[in-house]
Each structure stands twice: as structure tokens, then as C-alpha cells.
Amino acid sequence: NAERYFNSAKDLFLPVKSIEEIHGFELRLGRRHYLFNGCETPFNNLSSSNIAANKYCTNKLLAHEGIPVPQSIAMNVEEFHANQLHQKITHLQFPLVIKPLLDGAQGKDVLCNIQTTEALQEFLAQYFKIYNQLLIEEFH
């Protein structure tokens, strides 16, 4: 798993950095960046595909490299039912967008231009009947 790869790389004094958003780490060798995610290595396409399929991971990796992306948070159904919405979105500015974190493609189930916390709460209640995780981001 990624933790074993990470510890082995550290033992070899390789330049590694933990990346919480992908539950893994980055290894930089020269001009190349290798991302390790869970038990997947960058030496197969599965790791890259899984990171790219996760909109939150992709957003954070792009931001980490200085590419402008909308501010966003990932939220799961348990956090929503525990009434954590307000504390999670405090740094976001309306209008907002809701996207499926993992299951969406080509704009499927993307809801844009949400103007109020009340509307966001109502839409999330409906979306969490379908999805376990959602991305909430600023609308640009």
C-alpha cells in the first residue's frame, strides 16, 4: 500500500511528500512526478485514472501545481447528516456548484448557480439520496 511505498522511499532518502487529498504521496525524481494512491502505483494506468476520476483529488493536485481552480470542498453523506455543512463551506462564496465526486461524467447531475445556504441544503438532501460523496465548489 501507499504507506509502505512512502516509508521505503523515505528510508532510501528519496524526495517524497504526503498528499492527504489522494490518500497517498508524491515522489519527485528530476522533472517527473509520481503519485502513489492506496495500493496503486504510478507505474500502471489505474492509479492515474482513479485520481483523475475523483474531482476533489484532481482539483487539489491542480491547485498544488499553481493552476487556478475554484475553491471547493468534498462532503460525504455522514458529514451532511451530522450537520457539518455550515462549518465546511465557511470559506466558500456563493453562488456554488454541486457535482458527484466520483460517479459523474460529462456534466451529469451537475447543479450550478446555487445562491443560498438554504437552497444548497435542500439540493444536498436530494443528491445524498443518490450519491455518498459530493463536491461543492464556487461557481465561476
Secondary structure, 3 states (H helix, E strand, C coil): CHHHHHHHHHHCCCCEEEEHHHCEEEEEECCEEEEEECCECCCCHHHHHHHHHCHHHHHHHHHHCCCCCCCEEEEEHHHHHCCCHHHHCCCCCCCEEEEECCCCCCCCCCEEEECCHHHHHHHHHHHCCCCCEEEEEECC
